[in-house]
């Protein structure tokens, strides 16, 4: 088989990028001095562990991005305008299969609770922080932890009272959609 120059160039670029991603930056600190290990500490995932900061190694980056986007939309609330938290889930239906989107049904009662009512009175909006839950080991789903702070138009902020963990599954082919999800916490 005769290789074409474009194929060779593409292969070399891919290898170069892979090696560059594995190399420490020039300004990386040298090895840390030896110390006695703390027997109560948990080790961070390392090479060969199958886990990296974006999630599991077998996760498609497009699925990870979709999970993060959905969790962010689902935890962005404006209590002065949103009837309840389900309004945010309704905004995320565009990321779901038609079947799953139909299952998002808002309750007939408004949201209550001190946090929600306080945010509504101050016309605050939640600003979520979403992160992949790397300890989640289900093969066909991605877990995302979401926390939030409340922010008013004049810049007042305060921490949200809780955390939600979402568990997303996806369609099999790109462009991916959320096939199903569950949430815990709040």
C-alpha positions in Angstrom: 0.0 0.0 0.0 1.4 3.4 -1.0 0.8 6.1 1.6 -0.2 9.5 0.3 1.6 12.6 1.7 -1.6 14.0 3.2 -2.1 10.7 5.2 1.5 10.8 6.4 1.2 14.4 7.4 -2.1 13.8 9.2 -0.6 10.9 11.1 2.5 12.9 12.1 0.4 15.8 13.3 -1.8 13.4 15.4 1.3 11.8 17.0 2.9 15.2 17.7 -0.3 16.4 19.4 -0.6 13.3 21.4 3.0 13.5 22.6 2.6 17.2 23.4 -0.4 16.5 25.5 1.6 14.0 27.6 4.6 16.3 28.0 4.9 18.6 31.0 5.2 22.3 30.2 8.7 23.8 30.2 7.9 25.7 33.4 6.6 22.7 35.3 8.0 22.2 38.8 10.5 19.5 39.3 9.8 16.4 41.4 8.5 17.0 44.9 10.7 16.1 47.8 10.1 12.6 49.3 7.7 12.6 52.2 5.9 10.0 54.3 2.6 9.1 52.7 -0.6 9.9 54.6 -2.3 6.5 55.1 -5.7 8.2 55.3 -5.3 10.2 52.0 -7.0 8.9 48.8 -4.8 8.8 45.7 -5.8 10.8 42.7 -6.5 8.9 39.6 -3.2 8.4 37.7 -2.1 7.0 34.3 -3.8 3.8 33.5 -6.6 4.4 36.0 -9.2 5.0 33.2 -10.3 8.3 34.8 -9.3 11.8 33.8 -10.5 15.3 34.8 -13.3 15.3 32.2 -14.7 11.9 33.3 -14.0 8.3 32.2 -11.5 7.6 29.5 -14.2 5.9 27.4 -16.5 8.9 27.5 -17.0 10.8 24.2 -16.0 14.5 24.7 -19.3 15.5 22.9 -21.3 13.6 25.5 -19.3 15.2 28.4 -20.0 18.7 26.9 -23.7 17.9 26.5 -24.0 16.7 30.1 -22.3 19.8 31.4 -24.4 22.1 29.2 -27.7 20.4 30.3 -26.7 20.5 34.0 -25.9 24.2 33.7 -29.2 25.0 32.0 -31.2 22.9 34.5 -29.7 24.8 37.5 -30.0 28.3 36.1 -33.1 29.8 37.7 -34.7 33.2 37.9 -37.2 32.9 40.7 -38.8 36.3 39.9 -39.8 34.8 36.5 -39.6 31.0 36.8 -42.7 29.4 38.3 -40.5 26.6 39.8 -37.3 24.8 39.2 -38.9 22.7 36.4 -38.9 25.8 34.2 -35.1 25.3 33.8 -35.6 21.7 32.9 -38.1 22.7 30.3 -35.5 25.0 28.8 -33.1 22.0 28.5 -35.6 19.9 26.5 -33.9 21.1 23.3 -31.0 18.8 24.3 -33.2 15.7 24.8 -34.9 13.2 22.6 -38.5 14.0 21.8 -39.6 11.1 24.0 -37.6 12.3 27.0 -38.6 15.9 26.4 -42.3 15.0 26.7 -41.7 13.5 30.1 -40.6 16.9 31.5 -43.8 18.1 33.1 -44.0 21.1 35.4 -45.9 20.7 38.6 -48.9 22.9 39.1 -47.7 24.4 42.3 -45.0 27.1 42.5 -41.7 26.7 44.1 -41.5 27.7 47.7 -38.8 27.6 50.4 -36.7 30.3 51.9 -33.9 30.1 49.4 -36.3 30.4 46.4 -38.5 33.1 47.9 -35.4 35.2 49.0 -33.9 35.0 45.5 -37.3 36.0 44.0 -37.6 39.0 46.3 -34.1 40.2 45.4 -34.6 39.3 41.7 -31.5 37.1 41.9 -30.5 34.5 39.3 -28.6 31.3 40.1 -25.2 30.9 38.6 -24.3 27.3 38.6 -20.9 25.6 38.7 -21.0 22.2 37.0 -18.3 19.4 37.2 -18.1 15.9 36.1 -18.4 13.4 38.9 -15.3 11.3 38.3 -16.1 8.8 41.0 -19.2 7.7 39.0 -18.5 4.4 37.3 -21.6 3.5 35.4 -20.6 2.5 31.9 -23.4 4.2 29.9 -24.0 7.4 31.9 -22.2 10.5 32.9 -22.7 12.1 36.3 -22.5 15.9 36.8 -22.5 17.7 40.2 -24.0 21.2 40.2 -23.8 23.8 42.8 -24.8 27.5 42.5 -24.6 30.9 43.9 -27.3 33.6 43.7 -26.5 36.9 42.0 -28.5 40.1 41.9 -28.4 42.8 39.2 -26.5 45.1 41.6 -23.8 42.4 42.3 -25.0 41.0 45.6 -24.1 37.3 45.9 -24.6 34.4 48.3 -24.1 30.7 48.2 -26.9 28.4 47.1 -28.2 25.9 49.6 -27.5 22.6 48.1 -26.1 20.4 45.4 -27.7 18.5 42.6 -26.2 15.4 40.9 -27.5 14.6 37.5 -27.1 11.2 35.8 -27.4 11.4 32.0 -27.6 8.7 29.3 -27.4 9.5 25.6 -28.4 8.4 22.2 -25.9 6.1 20.5 -25.0 8.3 17.5 -23.8 11.8 17.1 -25.2 14.4 17.2 -26.0 13.1 20.7 -29.2 13.8 22.6 -30.0 13.1 26.2 -32.0 9.8 26.2 -32.7 10.0 29.9 -31.6 11.6 33.1 -32.3 11.6 36.8 -31.3 14.0 39.5 -30.6 13.7 43.2 -30.0 16.3 45.9 -31.3 19.8 46.2 
